[in-house]
Amino acid sequence: MKPPTDQHKILALFQPWSEGLLTLDFRIDDGFTPVGLQFLSACVIGWHEDVKEIHIYTDGSYDRRHDVSSFAFAVFGWNADIDDKHYFLGWSGSIVCTDTEGRNCLGAQTHSAGDGEVSALLWAILWILQSPIWCPHTLHFDSMVARFTASGDWQFDEANLHKKKLREVAQMAEAVRPGMIQFSHVKAHSNHPCNNLIDGFARQTIAHGHNEKAVTPDWRPLLKQESHQLY
């Protein structure tokens, strides 16, 4: 990483987010499968000190009719050594921001399914950076493009600011939490309960919107094309 000229800018990535960003609320509709809802009903709700691992499921969605995409991520705790193994810590999501002057713009310039997937991973990694939870984190995804962009295994057009910033933020997360962040692929439409849940969250976000009033630090100085502070 290149040390930033203005250190206060990069420190914005580590400021705790507002408590309202992760929520436990959602609408139960036909966008959720029974296996997903059954799994969620068996989870302990909220944080507990017994949590030993964090698992974050990410997904994006795209509505061709209205040319709009969304992202969502859900955070689960896990402890294999006790009876109550699963904890649902909450989820968050929103419409992908393509306004370059928007406070929550992470570089997306268009709406697409791919941009939804990239935004989901980006927001999940940013959540890890600001989280005080210090334990192994696994990011689960069904988009190989987003995952291998984050890891650097696949090349991408440097002009694609969205993917470029995903790679930079992933590098930064590995630098400050070495060996603590892993990636795990989940096959789409495989009836995996958590993948089904996050797919429902992403679709519901397009239909109803979510967390528009949530306030996060202003990262625009770090996420513009001309900024090289995250390298």
Secondary structure, 3 states (H helix, E strand, C coil): CCCCCCHHHHHHHHCCCCCCCCECCCCCCCCCCHHHHHHHHCCEECCCCCCCEEEEEEEEEEECCCCEEEEEEEEEEECCCCCCCEEEEEEEEEECCCCCCCCCCCCCCCCCHHHHHHHHHHHHHHHHHHCCCCCCEEEEECCHHHHHHHHCCCCCCCCCHHHHHHHHHHHHHHHHCCCCEEEEECCCCCCCHHHHHHHHHHHHHHHHCCCCCCCCCCCHHHHCCCCCCCC
